[in-house]
């Protein structure tokens, strides 16, 4: 029985580069590094999480975005979001936050309480020229609305939630 899913072999493993962003949040960056700097439309892929709250608790205070989308997938912990459109919400383990900056938005993302080493992933996507000035928008997608299916033939039990998130940015 075919699942319609194309499984591909890993071609290369990129070791993330340690960096910091926001108010000093310690990150590991995979895209936008000397090893991998041209992967249009993706221009940042970050992971943050630590057993040490000082590595992330200062968060990402109010800052601008324009012409991009950011997609955040929480592995564990909680992050509160607020923006200049009046949107606000908290996402937790398994939830996704999707922000289309379009013509411009100010927002902040602030970790709530302690997370663990897994934290979250965030991908930044460059919008095509025709969508750069689109109306900004924000949405939370709770984990309960994201289908989850475990594929026994996929190593490390990669769930369909990760596959679903990958489809969001295609």
SULUR-V61534 format. One record per run of one state. SS is the DSSP state (h for helix, s for strand, l for the rest). FROM is the first residue (numbers start at 0). TO is the last residue. If there is no record, write none. Layout:
ss = [SS/SS]
from = [FROM/FROM]
to = [TO/TO]
This chain:
ss = [l/s/l/s/l/s/l/s/l/h/l/s/l/s/l/s/l/s/l/s/l/s/l/s/l/h/l/s/l/h/l/s/l/h/l/s/h/l]
from = [0/16/21/24/31/38/39/41/48/52/55/59/65/67/74/77/83/87/91/95/100/104/112/119/126/128/131/136/141/142/145/149/150/154/157/158/159/168]
to = [15/20/23/30/37/38/40/47/51/54/58/64/66/73/76/82/86/90/94/99/103/111/118/125/127/130/135/140/141/144/148/149/153/156/157/158/167/169]
